């Protein structure tokens, strides 16, 4: 008796060919493309000849055309100081004015006797702050120069005179804003404070700002921004872009008035930044007559 593996090879090939032809015909009628993989699906019913079934073609994914993209380029409103600052956490309740003044006076007395870094050796006196900050606006600079070291107040030289004009143009009185620096002693030859000098003095500034609780801070120059945030970026890249001090106080970095004395063309950029500060405070600059 013959076994299945003893079948005539020619007969087996004819059966395989017939099966393949039948399968290909089914593929043509059903509209399928290619050969199935894995388990064979159940045959679809043959469509009517008068109503052929179209093969669906997926729609292509379109990307924006270069012409349209170039016609409306995305802009960064923060670059001009127009964008609002990031979301912030609520500020603690403000201290009464009398308590603010008392605590700041105690802190100023502590600063007068400070010897935390080498800057105390050559100073005439410490330079703590000026103004009341009643407007809610605070300016933070780098450190005292020769005029400030002699008089004991920040921003009293030529750069300070320009700052006063900026404050007046914003509609504030000179004493209504609070003005202070990252370091309280003059660095030799008006050089930039060293990192260890800034680190030694920053707790004083942090306490000043904690007591004052300003509505907005304007950081004047790269050193002010670096002291407040520990960043190493330059002021050209940072200016006009809102930041948050300790997650609560909006900070507008801008050029230092001393830079404006050397580069008057940058005054327009600084004025743009200060107008953004006014908008943040819900104010507008007084019109010129």
C-alpha positions in Angstrom: 0.0 0.0 0.0 1.5 3.4 -1.0 2.0 6.2 1.6 1.2 9.9 1.1 4.9 10.7 0.6 5.0 8.3 -2.3 2.6 10.4 -4.4 3.5 11.1 -8.0 5.6 14.4 -8.0 4.0 15.6 -11.2 0.5 15.2 -9.8 1.5 17.0 -6.6 2.9 19.9 -8.6 -0.3 20.2 -10.7 -2.4 20.4 -7.4 -0.2 23.1 -6.0 -0.3 25.2 -9.2 -4.1 24.9 -9.3 -4.3 26.1 -5.6 -2.0 29.0 -6.3 -4.1 30.1 -9.3 -7.2 30.0 -7.3 -5.7 32.1 -4.5 -4.4 34.7 -6.9 -7.8 35.0 -8.5 -9.4 35.5 -5.1 -6.9 38.3 -4.4 -7.7 40.0 -7.6 -11.5 39.8 -7.1 -11.3 40.9 -3.4 -9.1 43.9 -4.1 -6.3 42.8 -1.8 -2.7 43.8 -2.4 0.2 41.4 -1.7 0.2 38.1 0.0 -1.1 37.7 3.6 1.3 37.0 6.4 0.5 34.7 9.3 -3.0 33.5 9.6 -5.1 33.8 6.4 -8.1 36.1 6.8 -11.5 34.9 5.9 -12.4 35.5 2.2 -14.4 38.7 1.6 -17.6 38.3 -0.4 -17.0 39.0 -4.1 -18.2 42.5 -5.0 -20.8 43.2 -7.7 -19.3 43.8 -11.1 -21.5 47.0 -11.5 -20.2 48.5 -8.2 -16.5 47.8 -7.8 -15.0 48.4 -4.4 -12.3 51.1 -4.5 -9.1 50.5 -2.7 -8.8 53.3 0.0 -5.7 55.4 -0.3 -4.5 57.1 2.9 -4.2 60.9 2.7 -0.7 62.2 2.8 0.6 64.2 5.7 1.2 67.8 4.5 3.9 70.1 6.1 3.6 73.8 5.8 5.0 75.2 2.6 8.2 77.2 2.9 6.6 80.2 1.4 3.9 80.4 4.0 6.3 79.7 6.9 8.5 82.5 5.8 5.6 84.9 5.3 4.6 84.6 9.0 7.7 83.9 11.0 7.2 83.2 14.7 8.2 86.1 16.9 9.4 86.1 20.5 7.6 89.0 22.2 9.8 88.4 25.3 12.8 89.7 23.4 11.4 93.2 23.6 10.2 92.8 27.1 6.6 92.6 26.0 5.8 89.1 27.2 4.5 88.8 30.8 6.7 87.1 33.4 6.2 83.4 34.2 3.6 82.3 36.7 4.7 83.1 40.2 3.9 81.8 43.7 1.9 84.2 46.0 4.0 86.6 48.0 3.9 86.6 51.8 1.9 89.3 53.5 3.7 92.7 53.3 5.2 94.1 56.5 3.9 97.4 57.8 6.1 100.4 56.6 7.3 101.0 60.2 8.5 97.4 60.5 10.2 97.5 57.2 12.1 100.6 58.1 13.1 99.2 61.4 14.4 95.9 60.0 16.3 97.7 57.2 18.0 100.0 59.6 19.1 97.1 61.7 20.4 95.3 58.6 22.2 98.5 57.5 24.0 98.7 60.8 25.1 95.1 60.5 26.5 95.8 57.0 28.5 98.8 58.3 30.6 96.5 60.4 30.9 93.7 57.8 34.3 92.0 57.2 33.1 88.9 55.3 35.3 89.6 52.3 38.4 91.5 51.4 36.5 94.5 50.0 36.1 95.9 53.5 39.8 96.6 53.7 39.9 99.6 51.2 36.4 101.0 51.6 35.6 104.4 52.9 32.2 103.3 54.0 29.6 100.7 53.1 26.9 101.6 50.6 23.6 100.1 51.6 20.7 101.6 49.7 18.7 104.7 48.9 14.9 105.4 48.6 11.9 104.0 50.3 10.6 101.6 47.7 7.1 102.8 48.4 6.3 102.6 44.7 7.0 98.8 44.7 9.9 99.2 42.3 13.4 98.2 43.1 16.6 98.7 41.1 19.6 96.4 41.7 23.0 97.3 40.4 26.6 95.9 40.6 28.5 97.8 43.3 29.5 101.2 44.5 32.0 103.4 42.6 34.2 106.2 43.8 31.4 108.7 44.2 29.2 106.2 46.0 32.1 105.1 48.3 32.6 108.7 49.3 28.9 109.6 49.9 27.6 106.3 51.2 24.7 106.1 48.8 24.3 104.0 45.5 24.1 105.6 42.1 25.1 109.2 42.9 27.7 109.6 40.1 27.1 110.1 36.4 25.5 106.7 36.0 23.3 107.5 38.9 22.2 110.8 37.3 21.2 109.0 34.2 19.3 106.4 36.3 17.4 109.3 38.0 16.3 110.5 34.5 15.1 107.0 33.7 13.1 106.9 37.0 11.6 110.3 36.3 10.7 109.3 32.7 8.8 106.3 34.2 6.7 108.7 36.4 8.3 107.9 39.8 9.9 110.2 42.3 13.6 109.6 43.0 13.0 108.5 46.5 9.9 106.4 45.7 12.0 103.6 44.3 14.5 101.4 46.2 18.1 101.3 44.8 20.8 99.0 46.0 23.7 96.8 44.7 24.9 93.3 44.7 28.0 94.2 46.9 28.0 97.0 49.5 31.7 97.9 49.3 33.6 99.4 46.4 35.8 97.0 44.5 39.3 98.4 43.8 39.5 100.4 40.6 35.7 99.8 40.1 36.4 96.3 38.8 33.7 93.7 38.7 33.1 91.9 42.0 34.7 88.5 42.4 32.4 85.5 42.8 33.4 85.0 46.5 32.8 88.7 47.2 29.3 88.5 45.6 28.6 85.3 47.6 29.6 87.0 50.9 27.3 89.9 50.3 24.3 88.2 48.7 22.7 87.3 52.1 22.4 91.1 52.8 20.7 91.7 49.5 18.4 88.7 50.0 17.3 90.1 53.3 16.8 93.6 51.9 14.5 92.1 49.2 12.7 89.9 51.7 11.9 92.8 53.9 11.1 95.2 51.1 9.0 92.7 49.1 9.0 94.8 45.9 6.4 94.4 43.2 9.1 94.4 40.4 12.9 94.4 40.3 15.0 95.9 37.5 18.4 94.2 37.3 20.9 96.7 36.0 23.7 94.9 34.1 25.1 91.4 33.9 26.5 91.3 37.5 23.1 92.1 39.0 21.5 89.3 37.1 24.3 86.9 37.9 24.0 87.8 41.6 20.3 87.3 41.7 20.1 84.1 39.7 23.6 82.6 39.5 23.6 82.6 35.7 26.7 83.2 33.6 24.9 84.5 30.5 25.7 88.0 29.2 23.3 90.9 29.6 22.9 91.2 25.8 21.2 87.8 25.7 19.3 88.3 29.0 18.0 91.9 28.7 14.3 92.3 28.0 13.4 88.7 29.1 11.4 88.4 32.3 12.7 86.2 35.1 11.4 85.4 38.6 13.4 86.0 41.8 12.7 83.2 44.2 9.6 82.2 42.2 7.7 85.3 43.2 9.1 88.7 42.1 9.3 89.5 38.4 12.7 90.7 37.4 13.5 92.7 34.2 17.2 92.5 33.2 18.4 95.5 31.3 21.6 97.4 30.5 23.5 99.3 33.3 23.3 103.1 33.1 27.2 103.1 32.9 26.9 101.1 29.7 24.4 103.6 28.3 26.9 106.4 28.9 29.4 104.5 26.7 26.7 103.3 24.2 23.9 105.9 23.9 22.3 103.9 21.0 21.2 101.3 23.6 18.9 103.7 25.4 16.0 102.8 23.2 16.3 99.1 24.2 16.4 100.1 27.9 13.3 102.3 27.5 11.5 99.4 25.9 12.4 97.3 29.0 11.2 100.0 31.4 7.9 100.4 29.6 7.4 96.6 30.0 8.0 97.1 33.7 5.3 99.8 33.8 2.9 97.6 32.0 3.6 94.8 34.6 2.8 97.3 37.3 -0.4 98.5 35.6 1.1 102.0 34.9 2.0 104.0 31.8 4.8 106.5 31.4 3.6 110.2 31.7 3.2 111.9 28.3 5.8 114.5 27.4 4.6 118.1 27.0 
